[in-house]
Amino acid sequence: MSGLDVLVGLLIALGLVGILVPMLPGSLLVGAAIGVWAAERAEASGWVVFAVAAALLVAGAVVRYLVPGRRLQRSGVPNRTLLAGGLLGVAGFFVVPVVGLPLGFVLGVYLAEWHRTTHREAWPATVSALKAVGLGILVELAFATAAAAVWAVGVVVA
């Protein structure tokens, strides 16, 4: 195991943490690290590992938005509610560093649903939105972990 392998492994681990803590572009960091590893190896096996990992990351990005979106549609939460949550989350990130993003998201979803429905119906819709977002994060984490496993196998085998 070379120094590059250790550095790429650390970047992949940082990317996986970035998926859980939405301050880093997690999947993008995982893919970029594996891409740098493949470019440095300059062998067909490295590019095959990168292609499989990239396919997993792209599939994870697609599934991350499809599955929770359908779940939200079934629960009756519109996309504009998530947009309001996202916008207030971004604003919250700059107002209160680190914790402002999730707090702003929850507040944005709740206020959008309260405006759309009643106070009594806003909280269950907010909980549904949070569950959907959590499911999306878990899906992305699963696919990124699979990509990291493909890279680890590539390091050992190649």
N, C-alpha and C positions, 0 to 999 in steps of 0.2 A: 504494500500500500504506500503510495507516494504522498508527498506533501500536497499535491493537487487534489488527490482523492480525499484527504482530510478536509481541505478547504471547501471542496464541493459538498462534502457531507455536512459540514457546518452550515453552509448556505442553504442546503435542503432543509435541515432542521429549523433554521430561521424562517424559511418559507412556510413550513408546517405550522410553526407558532403564529406566523402572520395570518394564516387562515383563521385561527381561533381568536386572535386579537386583531381586529380589522384596522390595523395601522400600516401594515405592509401588504404589498401585492403578492400574497402567498404563492398561488399557483404559478404566477409569472416568474417569481424568484426561483422556484423549484425547476421550472422548465429552462430558464436561462442558465442556471448552474449546470444542469445536465448537458445543455448545448455547449457550454464552454468546455466541459469534460470531453465531450465527443470531438470537438474541434481540436483540442490538444492531443488527443489520442491519434487522430487522423487515420483511423482504420475503419473498415466496413463494419466491424462488430460494434464499435462505438456509435456509429451513425444508426445502426439498427436499434440499439438501446435507446438512443435519443428519439427515433421515430415512434417506437412503442410508447415511450414515456409521454411524448407530445400528444399522441393520439389519446392516451388516457386522460391527460389534462384537458384537452379540448372536449372530450366526452363528459368529463366532470363539470366543466363550465356550462355545457348545454343542459345536462340533467339538473344541475344546481338551480337553474331558473325554471325549468319545465315542471318538475315535481312539486315544489312549493307553490308555484303559480296556480296549478290545478287545484291544489288543496285550498288555496285562498278563494278561488272561484266557487268551490263547493260550499265554503262557509259564508260566502256573500260579501267578502271584503274586496272592494274595487282596487284597481291598480293605482288610482290617484291617492288613495290612503297611504300606500307604500311610498309613493313619490313624496308625499308630505312628510312622512317619517324620515325618509332619506335626506330631504332638504334640511329639516330641523336637526337631524343627526350631524350633518356636515357643519352646520352653524354651531351646534353644541360642541363639536370637536375643537373649534377655535376659541370658544368662550371658556370651556372647562376642559383643559387638556386631558387626554386619555379616557376619562369616564364620560366626557361630554357626548361622544358619538353614540353609545348605547342609550344614554339617558335622553338625548335629543330625539333619537329614533322612537323610543317608547312614547315620549310626550307628543311627538308629531303624529304618530298613528292614533293615539288616544284623542287628541284634539280634532283630528280630521274625522274620526268616527263619531265623536260627540257632536260635531257640526252637522254631520250627515244624518245621524240617528238621534237617539236620546242618551242621557247619561247612563241609564240602566243597560242599554245595548252596547255602549262604547267599550266597556271593559272586556266583555267576552270576545268582541272583535279584535281588540288589542292583543289579547292572549292568543287568539288564533294566528294573528300576524306574527307574533313572536315565535310561536311553535313552527310556523312555516319557514321563517328566517333561520331558526336553529336547525331545522332539517336540511336546509340548503347548505349551511356551514358544514354539517356532518357529511353530506354527500360530497362536497368539494374536498374535505379532509380525507375521505376514503379513497377517492380517485388519486389525490396527490400522494397519499401514502403508498398506493399501488405503484405509482410512477417511481417513487423513491425505492421501493422494493425491486423494481425492474433495474434501476441503476445499480443497486447493491449487488444483485446477481451478476450484472455486467462487469462490475469491478472484480468480483471473485473469479468469474469464468474467463474473462478476456484478459 
